[in-house]
Every structure is written in C-alpha cells, then in structure tokens.
Amino acid sequence: MDLKKKIENRSANIGVIGLGYVGLPLAMEFVRAGFKVTGIDVNTEKVEMINAGNNYIQDVSDNALASAVSDGNLNATTDFAATKKLDSVSICVPTPLKKHKNPDISYIVSAMNEVEKYIHPGMIIILESTTYPGSTRELILPSLETNGFTVGKDFFLCFSPERIDPGNTEYTTQNTPKVIGGITDQCTDMGAAVYGTIVEKVVTVSSPETAEMVKLLENTFRAINIGLANEVAIMCEKLGVDVWEVINAAGTKPFGFMKFSPGPGLGGHCIPIDPHYLSWKLKTLDYDARFIQLAGEINTAMPRHVLKLVTEGLNQQQKALKGSKVLIIGVAYKKDVNDVRESPALDILQLLEESGVKTDYFDPHVESIIWDGSTINSLEKLDGNAVSEFDACIIVTDHSNIDFELIRKHCSLIIDTRNVYHEKTGKNIIRLGVGNHQIN
Ligand SMILES: NC(=O)c1ccc[n+]([C@@H]2O[C@H](COP(=O)([O-])OP(=O)(O)OC[C@H]3O[C@@H](n4cnc5c(N)ncnc54)[C@H](O)[C@@H]3O)[C@@H](O)[C@H]2O)c1
C-alpha cells in the first residue's frame, strides 16, 4: 500500500529510537493518534519498564502508558532489527557536549550505524535530536545512500526539532507547531504527513539545515535573553533598584518587550548546551559567535554570584561562610520538574562544599542525587525545627508544592533567587537582583 495511505489509515508502523524525556512522550503521541509504535533504546532497564507498563517520565500519564502496552499499541526493544518492519522512525538520542564544550554526536552516529543495516524502500527517517546545522545531510545521509538507495525516492530523510517544554501543561506536543525540513521536497512532504497525525500544525521549511537552525535560534534566543536578565539583576543590585519590579513594569509594554527572569544560572538538557553546538559549527567556518560567548560567561557566573550573596548575608549576621550549614531548596533545574541535568543547584552545591560549608537539600521532586560518586538524599520533609538548624537556605527552584512560608518563618537567612517572597521581603531575606539587601 502507498505509504501516505498507510499513514492516513494508521496502518503504518512507527518507531522511536531513544526513549527518554523526548522519545517516550513522542511515542505516546503516536499511540494516541492510533498507530502501533515500537520504541528502541539501548537501556535495558527502560525497555523492561515500558514492557511491564511502568512509566518513568513525568510528562507521560502512567495510565495511558500502561494501557498502550496492555492494548498492544506500544512495545519496546533493544534490538534494532525491529527497524526492518518500521515505516517511519524518529531519532531522539542524546546530544550532549564533550569536555571542552564540543558537540558529542556519538549517540546519533551509533544509532544510525544500526538503522542503516535495516533501511528498506519507502522508509521515513526523522532526526529530532538537537544538533548543529548540516548534521542531517553530512552525518546521516551518506551512510543511508551507500546501500544504493536514493533519498527522496527510495527513502525520506528529514530534521524536525523537538520543542517540548517539560512540565508545561498549556503548550503540549499537540498544540506546539512542529517544524520540519527534508533533504528533498518529497522528504518534507512525507515527514509532514507523519507529524501531521500528532500535532495541530506542521511548519515546513526548505531544508534540514533551516530546521536545525530554527531550534538553535530558539534556544540561543533564550540563553542570551536570560543572560541579559541576569546582567540586569546584577546592575540593579548595584543601583539599589528591584530588578523584579523593573521587569514586571517593562512587561506591561504590549509590544517590543518580552519578559525573561534572572535566576541562579541555566539548567536542563537544552539551553546551557544547544548554543555551543551553534558556536562550534561557526568556529569551523572561522566565525566567533560573540553573543553566545558573552551570555555563556554571564550565565555560568550566576552560581558564584549566589555564593557571594550567601557570604554577604552571613557576614551581616557576624557569621563566616566556612563551617556554616546551608540548605538548598530545590535541585531540579526548573519549577515542578524532577530533572537535575545541568542544574545550577549542582554548581552552587560544589561552590559551597569547596568553601567548607555543610550542605543539605530539600526537593519534593528529586529523592536523591549522585554527588561526587555518592548518593545524597533529600530531606524527607520540611519542618520548622529542621529548617531552623541551618544558617541559611538558598531558594534555587521554586516548586509549587514547597511551603515557602514555613521557610520564611524558621530560617534566619534566605537567599531568594526566584523572587518567591517579592513584597514579603523581610530582614532575613536577600533577593537576587535587589539593591540594598537589607530592606525594611
Ligand atoms: N529534554 C528536553 O526537554 C529536550 C527538549 C528539546 C530537545 N531535546 C533534545 O532531544 C534529544 C534527546 O533528549 P532527551 O532529553 O530525551 O534525552 P534522554 O537522555 O532523556 O533520552 C535519550 C535516550 O536515548 C537512549 N539512547 C542513547 N543512545 C542510544 C542509541 N544509540 N540507540 C538507542 N537509544 C539510545 C538513552 O538510553 C535514553 O533513553 C537531545 O538531542 C536533546 O537535546 C530535549
């Protein structure tokens, strides 16, 4: 049967390679659209969990996953031979940075080494992993064409960036437009047909390079604007002005301004990493991406600025940083998620430990973290007695289910990097980006 027809009548077999934060929700969207979906991952534990109907991703519903598996609409495997039967595969493997902030594309290469063994006529391959412009054409296309297949005729190759915002209930996969660019027009057309079944709007662009650049522009835009907000926060501290009041008032302008907030530093798998993919690529073309570099410098210095605020606060109470006890509130990289990848809390923890501070953390979403090779557990619950034992609390993540009022009542010094307390600022609260720290 014609591939387009198979997509339309949902008889096409869909595959997702890499079942993490991006891949598992995507697989579930295809199930919801009425397809049978095969997930492939090298991680046996994840594969076993899925096949047992057990969910491990916050944005996926436990019940929906269990039903998808028991109804036979979702199965997982570590065996890439399953690709033989798939009409379309989306690749969602990690794209981290190497030690010197160069792209690590080894996961894409290793997944593609497997896919190329099983490529068959009519197959659609869509790369979703964030990567530098040129990756789809330079890294993936050549190996697929070695089998004598012609792109756009025998198989279809596209790039479509993942735009998921973990924890966002207003904008989900379905109502966030999906950008897609194929190597040929036929590729774009086939890729758009597949994704048109799961999202309300597909935005086609003229090439995979354009689609790759779209993703990098979006995340570089965020990194640079957060960098600006962070620098303005430091300026406001020096000027004796409240940065949050400034940003809120500026945010009333109905055009030409978009609100970004300062914070303890960048976190997550995207914003701190993606701009480096772009600047690395530009370096190979003999161009320095200066905005990216500057924003990177400002954002990565924020944990150190938080340490400075703790030191100043302790000083005002005639206490030394060394030997003090500090509680970090929230270690996830952002509100209401359980992901600690690249979280600024980890940098702050490191700086505190280096300064001889005894640290603990509380995060209702993160039971434990691996730190310096060993496991550290979150405080089980927050009570007044426990909080009053610490010399300072640092609010790093403002999860909705934390009792900030209890912290305010019982902690002798609070460093608030998220403006949790705004107008309730008291003598014991130092807010990031607010001048004259001892307000009231
Ligand atoms: N997490 C996000 O919010 C987000 C948002 C947009 C884009 N992205 C991008 O999506 C991609 C995936 O990110 P993620 O957060 O889902 O990562 P993740 O680490 O949660 O998941 C990746 C999965 O791929 C598996 N894997 C690794 N190598 C593999 C291989 N060779 N074959 C098959 N499976 C393999 C891993 O076991 C893991 O389960 C990255 O490029 C990331 O930049 C992530």
Ligand as a Chemical Component Dictionary entry (heavy atoms), coordinates in Angstrom:
data_LIG
# 
_chem_comp.id                   LIG 
_chem_comp.type                 NON-POLYMER 
_chem_comp.pdbx_formal_charge   0 
_chem_comp.three_letter_code    LIG 
# 
loop_
_chem_comp_atom.comp_id 
_chem_comp_atom.atom_id 
_chem_comp_atom.alt_atom_id 
_chem_comp_atom.type_symbol 
_chem_comp_atom.charge 
_chem_comp_atom.model_Cartn_x 
_chem_comp_atom.model_Cartn_y 
_chem_comp_atom.model_Cartn_z 
_chem_comp_atom.pdbx_ordinal 
LIG N1  N1  N 0  14.618 17.084 27.359 1  
LIG C1  C1  C 0  14.167 18.111 26.691 2  
LIG O1  O1  O 0  13.425 18.911 27.252 3  
LIG C2  C2  C 0  14.511 18.336 25.232 4  
LIG C3  C3  C 0  13.805 19.334 24.535 5  
LIG C4  C4  C 0  14.081 19.552 23.200 6  
LIG C5  C5  C 0  15.075 18.803 22.571 7  
LIG N2  N2  N 1  15.780 17.850 23.256 8  
LIG C6  C6  C 0  16.777 17.062 22.529 9  
LIG O2  O2  O 0  16.267 15.752 22.315 10 
LIG C7  C7  C 0  17.330 14.792 22.362 11 
LIG C8  C8  C 0  17.036 13.741 23.403 12 
LIG O3  O3  O 0  16.975 14.363 24.682 13 
LIG P1  P1  P 0  16.313 13.670 25.944 14 
LIG O4  O4  O 0  16.158 14.734 26.951 15 
LIG O5  O5  O -1 15.130 12.881 25.543 16 
LIG O6  O6  O 0  17.482 12.664 26.366 17 
LIG P2  P2  P 0  17.376 11.418 27.370 18 
LIG O7  O7  O 0  18.746 11.168 27.857 19 
LIG O8  O8  O 0  16.249 11.605 28.327 20 
LIG O9  O9  O 0  16.941 10.214 26.418 21 
LIG C9  C9  C 0  17.737 9.692  25.409 22 
LIG C10 C10 C 0  17.502 8.194  25.311 23 
LIG O10 O10 O 0  18.283 7.693  24.228 24 
LIG C11 C11 C 0  18.819 6.426  24.614 25 
LIG N3  N3  N 0  19.956 6.134  23.760 26 
LIG C12 C12 C 0  21.239 6.569  23.863 27 
LIG N4  N4  N 0  21.976 6.078  22.837 28 
LIG C13 C13 C 0  21.140 5.343  22.077 29 
LIG C14 C14 C 0  21.310 4.596  20.881 30 
LIG N5  N5  N 0  22.491 4.549  20.252 31 
LIG N6  N6  N 0  20.258 3.932  20.390 32 
LIG C15 C15 C 0  19.057 3.982  21.018 33 
LIG N7  N7  N 0  18.823 4.681  22.139 34 
LIG C16 C16 C 0  19.857 5.367  22.650 35 
LIG C17 C17 C 0  19.138 6.597  26.077 36 
LIG O11 O11 O 0  19.223 5.349  26.720 37 
LIG C18 C18 C 0  17.937 7.433  26.560 38 
LIG O12 O12 O 0  16.878 6.614  27.000 39 
LIG C19 C19 C 0  18.599 15.599 22.638 40 
LIG O13 O13 O 0  19.209 15.916 21.421 41 
LIG C20 C20 C 0  18.068 16.862 23.284 42 
LIG O14 O14 O 0  18.940 17.951 23.086 43 
LIG C21 C21 C 0  15.493 17.604 24.570 44 
# 
loop_
_chem_comp_bond.comp_id 
_chem_comp_bond.atom_id_1 
_chem_comp_bond.atom_id_2 
_chem_comp_bond.value_order 
_chem_comp_bond.pdbx_ordinal 
LIG N1  C1  SING 1  
LIG C1  O1  DOUB 2  
LIG C1  C2  SING 3  
LIG C2  C3  SING 4  
LIG C2  C21 DOUB 5  
LIG C3  C4  DOUB 6  
LIG C4  C5  SING 7  
LIG C5  N2  DOUB 8  
LIG N2  C6  SING 9  
LIG N2  C21 SING 10 
LIG C6  O2  SING 11 
LIG C6  C20 SING 12 
LIG O2  C7  SING 13 
LIG C7  C8  SING 14 
LIG C7  C19 SING 15 
LIG C8  O3  SING 16 
LIG O3  P1  SING 17 
LIG P1  O4  DOUB 18 
LIG P1  O5  SING 19 
LIG P1  O6  SING 20 
LIG O6  P2  SING 21 
LIG P2  O7  DOUB 22 
LIG P2  O8  SING 23 
LIG P2  O9  SING 24 
LIG O9  C9  SING 25 
LIG C9  C10 SING 26 
LIG C10 O10 SING 27 
LIG C10 C18 SING 28 
LIG O10 C11 SING 29 
LIG C11 N3  SING 30 
LIG C11 C17 SING 31 
LIG N3  C12 SING 32 
LIG N3  C16 SING 33 
LIG C12 N4  DOUB 34 
LIG N4  C13 SING 35 
LIG C13 C14 SING 36 
LIG C13 C16 DOUB 37 
LIG C14 N5  SING 38 
LIG C14 N6  DOUB 39 
LIG N6  C15 SING 40 
LIG C15 N7  DOUB 41 
LIG N7  C16 SING 42 
LIG C17 O11 SING 43 
LIG C17 C18 SING 44 
LIG C18 O12 SING 45 
LIG C19 O13 SING 46 
LIG C19 C20 SING 47 
LIG C20 O14 SING 48 
# 
